């Protein structure tokens, strides 16, 4: 190996090490975002997310009235939170459901453009077949003309949770 080639190899390794060290020492202690979702009916939403989507209950915890007010999460209303996950790994997303026992202050959206804020989530699956079967068993309507092909063996299906959050399911039909 000549000196110029050796220089470029050492330079590239040094640069890669710097990028790797920066990403590992960035500002975040986790690369996972936990998502809190306020639902109008906790039992109905739990059934949807566990029976239709197959998420697993990981834990639950409560925020008492004082802590709710001090943190700014609520105006002094206590809340119980149920944490669901797609899998058992430490990096699996936390999907935290909570309910204040009242209907939403806005109408259920029919399309993504009907409201602001988080409107949908995307879940990549190994096969759409069991999800489509559970949707049918639980009377969950597929939206649009889904499932539709995306290319290759990937297909796209769109559903909504009981409060209107859109859920994209992407994967092969089988």
C-alpha positions in Angstrom: 0.0 0.0 0.0 1.5 3.3 -1.0 1.7 6.4 1.3 -1.2 8.2 -0.4 -3.5 5.2 -0.1 -2.5 4.7 3.5 -3.1 8.4 4.3 -6.7 8.2 2.8 -7.5 5.0 4.7 -6.3 6.4 8.0 -8.1 9.7 7.3 -11.4 7.8 6.5 -11.1 5.7 9.6 -10.5 8.8 11.7 -13.5 10.6 10.2 -15.7 7.6 10.7 -14.6 7.3 14.3 -15.3 11.0 14.9 -18.8 10.6 13.5 -19.5 7.5 15.5 -18.3 9.1 18.7 -20.3 12.2 18.0 -23.5 10.2 17.5 -22.9 8.2 20.6 -22.2 11.2 22.7 -25.0 13.4 21.3 -27.6 15.1 23.4 -29.9 12.1 23.7 -29.7 9.3 26.2 -32.0 7.2 24.1 -32.7 6.9 20.4 -36.3 6.0 21.1 -39.2 8.5 21.3 -42.0 7.5 23.7 -45.4 8.7 22.5 -48.3 9.7 24.8 -51.7 9.4 23.4 -54.8 10.8 25.1 -57.8 8.6 24.2 -61.5 9.1 25.0 -62.1 5.5 26.2 -59.1 3.6 27.6 -60.7 0.2 27.5 -61.8 0.5 23.9 -58.4 1.8 22.9 -56.6 -0.9 24.8 -58.7 -3.6 23.0 -57.9 -2.0 19.7 -54.2 -1.7 20.2 -53.8 -5.2 21.7 -56.4 -7.2 19.8 -56.1 -5.6 16.4 -52.5 -4.4 16.2 -51.0 -6.9 18.6 -49.2 -4.5 20.9 -48.3 -5.9 24.3 -49.0 -4.2 27.7 -45.6 -3.4 29.1 -46.4 -1.4 32.3 -48.7 1.2 33.8 -48.2 4.1 36.2 -50.1 6.9 37.6 -49.5 10.7 37.8 -51.2 12.1 40.9 -53.0 15.4 40.9 -50.1 17.3 42.6 -47.5 15.9 40.2 -49.8 16.5 37.2 -50.1 20.2 38.2 -46.4 20.7 39.2 -45.1 19.2 35.9 -47.7 21.1 33.8 -49.1 17.9 32.3 -52.5 18.6 33.8 -54.3 21.3 35.7 -54.4 19.1 38.8 -56.2 16.1 37.3 -54.7 12.7 38.1 -54.1 10.3 35.3 -53.2 6.7 34.8 -51.0 5.7 31.9 -50.8 2.3 30.3 -47.6 1.6 28.3 -47.8 -0.6 25.2 -45.0 -1.9 23.1 -44.5 -3.6 19.7 -41.9 -6.0 21.2 -39.7 -6.8 24.2 -36.5 -5.0 23.3 -35.3 -2.0 25.3 -35.5 0.1 22.1 -39.2 -0.8 21.3 -41.4 2.3 21.1 -43.5 3.2 24.2 -47.1 3.9 23.1 -48.5 5.4 26.3 -52.3 5.5 26.5 -54.2 7.7 28.9 -57.8 8.8 29.3 -59.5 11.6 31.2 -62.9 10.0 30.7 -64.3 12.6 28.3 -64.9 12.8 24.6 -62.5 14.7 22.4 -63.0 18.4 22.0 -62.6 18.1 18.2 -64.4 15.9 15.6 -62.8 12.7 14.5 -60.8 13.5 11.3 -61.7 11.8 8.0 -58.4 12.6 6.3 -54.8 13.6 7.4 -55.4 17.3 6.4 -58.4 17.6 8.8 -56.4 18.5 11.9 -53.0 19.6 13.0 -50.5 17.7 15.2 -49.7 14.1 15.1 -52.1 12.5 12.7 -50.6 9.0 11.9 -48.1 6.4 12.8 -46.5 3.8 10.5 -45.9 0.2 11.6 -43.8 -2.0 9.4 -44.9 -5.6 9.6 -43.6 -9.0 8.3 -47.0 -9.8 6.8 -50.3 -7.9 6.5 -52.3 -11.1 6.6 -52.8 -11.4 10.3 -53.5 -7.7 10.7 -56.1 -7.7 8.0 -57.8 -10.8 9.6 -57.9 -9.1 13.0 -59.3 -5.9 11.4 -62.1 -7.9 9.9 -62.7 -9.9 13.2 -62.9 -6.6 15.1 -64.9 -4.6 12.6 -62.1 -2.2 11.9 -62.6 -0.6 8.5 -59.8 -0.4 5.9 -59.6 3.1 4.5 -59.4 4.1 0.9 -58.8 1.2 -1.5 -56.3 -0.4 0.8 -54.4 -2.6 0.9 -52.6 -1.3 -2.2 -49.3 -2.3 -3.7 -46.3 0.0 -3.1 -43.8 -1.9 -5.2 -41.9 -5.2 -4.8 -43.8 -7.3 -2.3 -44.7 -4.3 -0.1 -48.3 -3.2 0.4 -50.0 -0.4 2.3 -53.1 -0.6 4.5 -54.7 2.3 6.4 -56.9 2.1 9.4 -57.9 4.4 12.3 -57.9 3.8 16.0 -61.1 4.5 18.0 -60.2 8.2 18.4 -59.2 8.7 14.7 -55.4 8.4 14.7 -54.5 7.0 11.3 -52.3 3.9 11.3 -50.3 2.9 8.3 -49.5 -0.8 8.1 -46.7 -1.6 5.5 -45.5 -5.0 4.6 -46.0 -8.0 2.3 -49.6 -9.4 2.0 -48.5 -12.9 3.0 
